């Protein structure tokens, strides 16, 4: 099986951000921040896609050396094999 | 002086399931009882979740990524044990009563949505187009386009000038149609194995490091007892459709199937 490449880690992080920052239910009520602010932050983070080196370095800092287990749940390579997280 | 405290909500579950839920990795998470519902929450400094604070931290990507990972880790832990509607990142309230009031406003809709998530995980599917020229593929499928290309090849320079734009435009349309058709075919092959399904616009105009371009994506809700069949179908689809690569990832909490129009919005907008 292939090892998870740095590029795959980046894609998995972007995928996580796509779900966590862009989705989820907005329960109305007296929420303290506006959804528009979160959406703007999300769009800003996504711009990092075009600079993968920067994104990878941020991910490494944020996980504090714990690896990418939290990011990659299940990724399959082109042959359909599970690619284990590092 | 102690900072003003608020309530950060990770997601919503059923009160009837809540007693058995263990959130081992995150002792700071607790449940707010709201009748038939519970919110999974944490006490935070409200100053961290004000509009101003978040705008200031918008450039602190390491902080945002760490927060997003923590948000996901909690939701994933609960999701493995019970149906849960993940809350939008950054959902912070001033008081527990604000949370209860918010849940009460949409209680029936939330309960109904939780029922549909029972025993299901979310899976993401992405369709990538392999690097390479699709001209020959679409020419083989479209006789009119093929005739036009032949006419162009045999034309004088002056006539070529006249035909070039038409041919390019027709070719572009044909390639777009092909991409749509082949990606829908790949995603629709998975559809019978899903409990819910939604197409989403592709996000990444940039090619992957392997030179592939995302042309379609979808989120799918899949029953756990059908997950292996779902994965197997994705593998078969990959082998049967040329020129594209179908990637699936999961299982995820039901982020894409949590959204709904609140009852208040429904009244406001009809």
Interface residues (C-beta under 8 A of the other chain):
Chain A: X5 X7 X11 X12 X13 X14 X15 X16 X17 X18 X19 X20 X21 X23 X24 X25 X26 X27 X28 X29 X30 X31 X32 X33 X34 X35 X37 X38 X40 X41 X42 X44 X45 X46 X48 X49 X50 X52 X58 X59 X61 X62 X63 X70 X71 X72 X73 X74 X75 X76 X78 X80
Chain B: X6 X9 X11 X12 X46 X49 X50 X51 X54 X55 X58 X59 X61 X62 X63 X64 X65 X66 X68 X69 X71 X72 X73 X85 X86 X87 X88 X89 X90 X91 X92 X93 X94 X98 X99 X101 X102 X103 X105 X106 X110 X124 X203 X204 X206 X208 X209 X231 X234 X235 X238 X239 X245 X247 X248 X249 X250 X251 X252 X255 X256 X258 X259 X260 X262 X264 X265
